[in-house]
Amino acid sequence: MGIVVYWLEGQGEAAEPVCQCFGSAELTQALACAEDRRRQGHRHVSISTELEDHVGQPGVAAVEGGRTPDGEAYEWSKAGRAGKVRRR
């Protein structure tokens, strides 16, 4: 299970969370499911993923000291990639 679509069924205080699970390669089906739930009038429709082929360790929040949490060097930076910032 790599993708989960969540939504609420019911109204007001009686609304209950419901989900449907999809495999990692079933993004198209998950998106169609989410769109279908929205069209049916369900509230708080959302998609969550935890794909097997993600980049980095699960839970990585930051690169510190130029290294990833597993010790690999991390040299990419956004500075200079988009050109000089224009001042108005």
N, C-alpha and C positions, 0 to 999 in steps of 0.2 A: 504494500500500500504506500504509494508515494504522494498521492493527491487526495485531499478530502474537501468536499463541498459541504458547508454548514448553512443552515437557515432556521428560522423560527416558524413553527406551526401553531396556530391558535391566535387568539386576540388578547391584548392587554396582559394582565397578571397571569392569565392561564396559558400564555405562550410557552411552548416547550422547544428546546433545541433538538434538531434532527440533523443527521449527516448521511452522506453517501460516499463510499470510498472508491478510488480509481487507482490503477497501476501507474507507475512513473511515465509510461509511454502513452497514456490516455488523456493528455491535456485537452485535445479537441473535444472529447466526450465530456470532460469535467466542465469546460467552458459552456458547452451546450446545455448541460444540466443546470448550471448556475443561471443562465439566461432563461431557461424554462421556468425555474422557480420564481425569478423576478416577474416574469409575465403572468404567472399565476397569482401574483400579489403578495408573496411571502416577503417578510422583512428581514433585515440583517443577513442577506445572502453573502457569503464570503468563501474564498478558496484558500486553503493552506497547503503548502508543499514541504516535503522532506525527501528530496530526491537522492538516490544512491550515488549518482555521479557528481555531487556537489563539489565545489572547490574549497579546499581547506578542511580543517577539523570542525565538527559540529560545535557550535557555541562560541566560535572565535569572534571577538568583538573589536579587536584592535591589533595593529602592528606597533610594536614597541621597540625602540632602539634599532630600527631598520631590519628587524627580524620578525617572522611569523611565530606564533606560539610553539611550532615544532622545530624552530631554530633555523629555518630557511631564510636566506637573504631576500629582502623585499626592497627593490629599487625604484619601482614605478612611482611617479608623482604627477599630480595634475598641473603643477606649476609649469607654465610655458607651453602646455599642450594645445591650448586654445588661442594662443596669441596674447598680445599685450592688452591689458584692461584699459578700455577707453574711459576717460574722466569727462564728465559733462560740466 
